[in-house]
């Protein structure tokens, strides 16, 4: 849009968010990438474009892939994308990468691992940095999925780093959660303790040509025995590098999608996901507004100097900040009353 058109005529009433939203709905990948950057960075136009695009197109099924590092999730996602594209399905991929605690940068290597799809106009790949998120990742992931819906994704795949809170967040954002394990992943009971088994709706035993695959599958089935039979996730064996087991995975995902599409199941699941989205948005908005008022960055700078100078520990500094914030809030409430 030229500078003159922005200041004269009907175009002057169209907001940048609305213009960008229209381009995303036309399937423009560059506009989609720009919209995602707005959302990830929390830019001023992010809320406007999300509102403009929400519900404009049917939501694509969202499949989350998580599991321990080294399980072959990226190869699995790339090969499953190949299968979907062979069926003519337009695919969106969000790869959640760990963020460096020192630089704030993410590895963002999934576009390299999925290089064969990079030139396919019907595949959009976005690497998303966690940026140390705790609890907010699900909200951001859902928002990016909504942008992919508007762009025209017919199936959206989300791959997580698979460590800590992130897999629980993405399970909240996905319609189906696939937990990827290997014979080398360790004892299935340990996976159960890590929380992965509770969120699994489909389990993939990847690298199943490796020694120990039979023992690992038996251990997985034993760990699932406590669940009612109707709620035990299927176990699918794959060898992603050999492109085997993907039809079975596709079938397992279809069956879970059929189950979640039942009216009695779909209504309650959608309600819970919407409640979670609203809760995340309210919590994030309130926290950001409150921290800005308290000047948290200045407090953090001072606390960091104290730790570097050896006057306190990071844990003591964090407790001091929490106490200061809590006492300030209590004083504010007392004054208001």
N, C-alpha and C positions, 0 to 999 in steps of 0.2 A: 504494500500500500504506500503510495507516495505521500510526501509531507503535506502537499496541498489538499489531498483528499481527506486527511485527518482533521483539517481545520475548516472544511466547508462541506455543505451538502448533507444528505442523510447519513453518510458514512461516519460523520462526527459523533453520532449518537451510539455507535456500536463500540462496545468496550473491547479492549485487547483480549480479554478472556473469552468473550463471545466469538470473536474472529478466530481465535485458536481452536475453540470447540468445534466450529463449523468445519475447519480443516481436518480435525481428527475424525469427525463423522464421515468425511469424504475418503478416509483411509490413508491420509497422508502420514507417512512414517516419521518424517522430520518434525512435523507438528506434534505428533504423539511424544517423541523424545523430549521436545521442549516442554510440553505439558507435564511430563513426568519429572523433569528437573524442577519446575515450579513447585510441584507437590512435595518432592523430597526435601527441598530447601526451605519449605514453608514460606514461599514468596507471597507477596500481597495478592496476586491474582489466583492463587491456588484454590481457595475456597470457591471463588466465582466459577472457575472452569469445572470443578467437581460438581457444583450445583447445576451448571448448564448441561452436563453430560449424563447426570445420574438418571438411570432408567430409560435412556433414549433407545437402547438396544437390549435385547434379552441377555441376561447374564450367562456367560460361557461357563461350562463346568470347570471347576478349579481343582487341580490335583497337586497336592503337596508331596514332595519327595524329601525325606530326611533320613538321617542315620549317621553313624560314626564317620569321621574323616577316613578316606581311603576305601570306602565301600563301593566306589564306582558310580556315584550318583550322576555325575555329569555325563559320563558315557551312556548310562541308562536313559537319561533324559534325551540326549541327542539321538539315540537309536529309536526311542519311542516316538520322537518327533518325526523321524523318517517314516515310521509306520502310519502315523496320522496324515502326513502329507501325501502318502500313496493313496489314501482314501479321499483326498481332496479337501481335507480339513485345514482351515487357517489356524495357526498356532501362535500364542503369545507365551513367552518364557521370561520368568523373573528369577534371576540367580542371586540369592542373598549371600553376600560375601562377608567374611570377618573384617573388622576395621582395626587398623593398627592403633594401639593405645598411645603411640608416640607421635605419629604423623597425622592421624585421623583419616588416612587413606586406606582404601580397600584393595585386596588382591585383584579383584575384578578380572579373573582369568577365564571365566566361563565362555566368553565370546571367542577366545582362542580355541578352547576345547570343542566348541560347537561351530567351528569355522565353516564346515560344509553347508550350513544353513544360512550363513551370513548374507549370501547374495540372493536368497529366496525372498521375493516381495511378500509372500504369504506367511512368513515367519518373522516375528519381532522379538529380539532378545535384549533384555535389560538387566544389567548387573546393578544390584542395590546394596549399598553399604549399610551395615548394622549401626555404625556410629555409636557403639556402646549402648544401644537401645535396650531398655528393660521394660517390657510391657507395651511399648509403643510400636513395635515392629509389626504387629498384627494389623493395626490401623493403617500404617503406611502401605503394607502389602495389599490390603483390601482396596485402598484408594488406587493403587497402580493397576490392580486387576479391573477396576471399574473403567479406567481409561482404556485398557485393552479391549474391554467389552465394546466400548464406543467405537474403537478403531475397526472392530470386526472380528476379533478373536472368537473362534468357535470352540476351542479348548485351551485353557491357560494352565501351564505347568509352572510350579514354584519349587525351586531347589534351595534348600537351606544348608547352612554350614553344619547343622546337626549337633551343636554343642550348647548345653545350657538352656537359657530361656527361649532362644530363637525357634527351636522346633515346636515348643508349646504354643508360641505366638502364631506360627504359620499353620499349625493344626486348627487354630481358631479361625483363621482366614480361609482355609481350604474346605472344599466340599468332601474330598476324599484324601486321607492322609496315608501315604505309602511309606513304610519304614523299610529302609534298605540295609541289610546285614550281609555279612560274608562268613565263610567258615572260620576266618581269622578274627572275627569280631569279638570272640571271647564267649564265655558262658552266657547262655540266654538268660539265666537268672540275674546276672549282672546287668544285662540290658533292661530287664524288668525293673531293677532298682533305679536305673538311670531315668526312668519315666517314659522310655520310648514305647514300651509294649502297651501302656495304657492308651496311647493316642493312635495306635496302629489300626487301620481299617483294612489294609492289605499289607502283607509282609512279603518282601522280595528277598530271597536268598540268592544274591548275585555271586558271581564267580563260583557257581555250583559245580564246576568241573574240578575244583581244588580238593585236595585231601581233607577229610573231616566234614564234608558237606552233609553226608547222611547223619552223622552224629549231631551236627548243629541243628538239622531239621527235627530230629527226635527230641532234642533239648527244648526247642521252640514249642513243639506240640505239648510237651510236658508242662511248660510254663503257662500255656493257655488253657490247660485242662480245668482250671478252677472257674472259667467263664461258662455261662450258659452256651450250649452248642450254637444257638442262633446268632450269638454275638462273638463267635470266634473268627478272627480274620483269616482269610485263606492265605496259604503260603505258596508262593509262586517261585519256582527255581529258574534263574536266568543265567546266561553267560553273555553279558553285554558285548564283549569284544567279538564274539562269534555270532551275534545276532540271533540267539536262540532264546525261546521262552516268552517272546513278546506277544504272540497271539494269545497265550494263556494270561499274560498280564492284562492285555486289552479286554479280554473276556471278564476277568475279575473286576476290573474297573467299571465295565458296563453293568455288571450285576449289582455292584454297590450303588451305582447311579440310579438304577431301576428301583432299588430299595428306598433311597432317599427321595425319590420322586413320588412315592406314595403320598396321597394327600394328608394322611394323619401324621406322617413323619416330616414331610416337607414344611408344613405350617409351623410346627414347633421348632425345627432347626432354623428356619429363617428368622423367627421371632428372637431366638437366642442370639443369632449372629448380629441382628440389628441392634439389640440391646447392648451387646458388647461394643459395637461400633460407636454408639452414642456415648457409652461410658468412657471409652478411650478418648473421644473428642472432648468431652467435658473435662476429664481429668487433665489432659494435655493443655487445654486452653486456660483452665484455672491455675495450673502450676506455672505456666509461662508468665501469665499476667502477674502472679504473686511474686515470682522471683525477680521480675523486672522492677517491681516496686521496691523490693528489698535491696537492690543493687548487689545481687549474688556474685557477679563477676569480680567486683572489688573485694568482697569478702573472701572469695576463693584465692585471689592473688595474694592477699595478706596471709592466709593460711598456708599457701604453698611456700611463701618466703620463710615462715616459721619452721616448716618441715625441713627445707633445704638448709637452713641455718642450724639445724639440730636442736631447736628449742622444744619440739614436740614430735609426735609420731603422726602419720597420716590418719590413724584410727582415732587418736585423741582430737586431732583437728576436725575430723568429720563430726565427732560427737559434740564438740564445742559449737560448730555451725548449726547443728540440729537443735541444740539447746537454745541458742540465740534466736533462731527463727521461731521456735515454739513459744518462748517467753514473749517475743514481740507480738505474736499472734494473740496470746492470752491478754496482753496489755491492751491491744487494739479492741478486742471483744469487750473488755471491761470498760473502756472509755465509751464504746458505742452504747453500752447499756446504761 
